[in-house]
Amino acid sequence: MLWKLFDIGVIDGFLHAVGDVVTETGGVLRRVQAGFVRGYAAIILVGALALIGFFAYSAVIGLGLFR
């Protein structure tokens, strides 16, 4: 039964891997979220600076993102 091997090995294996990634990501994010507004503000600041840096860099090297 080739379809059973494909179903169990490929499809179920892929879905279990996706579930494992989601579980691990949730565990990491649980440790990051401490509940302090100061920490959330710092994360927002880092993200905003990263976006500003990306757009400034792309304007300098001429990617043409604003055309």
Summary of the structure (lengths in Angstrom):
residues: 67
radius of gyration: 20.9
end to end distance: 55.8
largest distance: 58.6
contacts: 117
relative contact order: 0.06
helix: 84%
strand: 0%
